[in-house]
């Protein structure tokens, strides 16, 4: 009996050891390709001011970094009420020093999500609690509101938890919509509905949580189809072109293009219960070759817990925001 017990223990140790090694290799891969270095302790906030779950980040033309965060509110997927966040939800940080130079957005939002800055330095924000999309100038003056406050829907004038916005060169814009709906909606520059496409599912042109959206230099629409672990590509009229889906890019949570046409992908992981999850940033060229891949799951400097958003600075620097227990923004230099 003791002999069989020893065999069982040895086999158990071998299985556990293999599992640990497999998990480490899968979820904590070494950096590859182009290198990015952490700018340590970049965000410098005044005493008593803290940052919440960072859901959106963007860089203005002068380099200022705009951060859309949830302040004291924590969202773990539960049903949302219409109680507004009393603290400022927009921080503006100096690119070089990380100092807080402006803030606004108190008593304006329920659950911040996406932030996009267009060529005129206007901010496009989505709120998954209010089911609305907002356009502000950089000083916080409201320019446009789409959707009905607190009312979800799936038509020309309603959203259901919209996640992100992409703005074309002609001023038309696209909304990824979202957690409740599974579609993309296109509007004219003045907010007039043009077209929408998509439904829930796994087939081409269908979505399972379209979580982020971006446009390439040709005006093609890239959608981070998070639930289906892929990026789908459409033309400006919503016609399906192709998809990017493989183990190398993981599960895209956010996507953004730089001026050279390289695609940056946030692989936020699979939210596993038994293994440490993936958390990394990838840089892809026009042919979907991986130029850089870095990051792993964790709360140490340079690691990520639920990286939710990425923005590219004027000098190629990267700003990565985290939700869940991450609640921070980190800066990386190429």
Secondary structure by P-SEA (a helix, b strand, c coil): caaaaaaaaaaaaaaaaaaaaaaaaacccccccbbbbbccccccccccccccccccccccccbbbbbbcccccccccccccccccccccbbbbccccccccccccccccccccbbbbccccbbbbbbccccbbbbbccccccccccccccccccccccccccccccccccccccccccccccbbbbbcccccccccccccccccccccccccccccccbbbbbccccccbbbbbcccccccccccccccccccbbbbccccbbbbbcccccccccbbbbbbbbbcccccccccccccccccccccccccccccccbbbbbbbcccccbbbbbcc
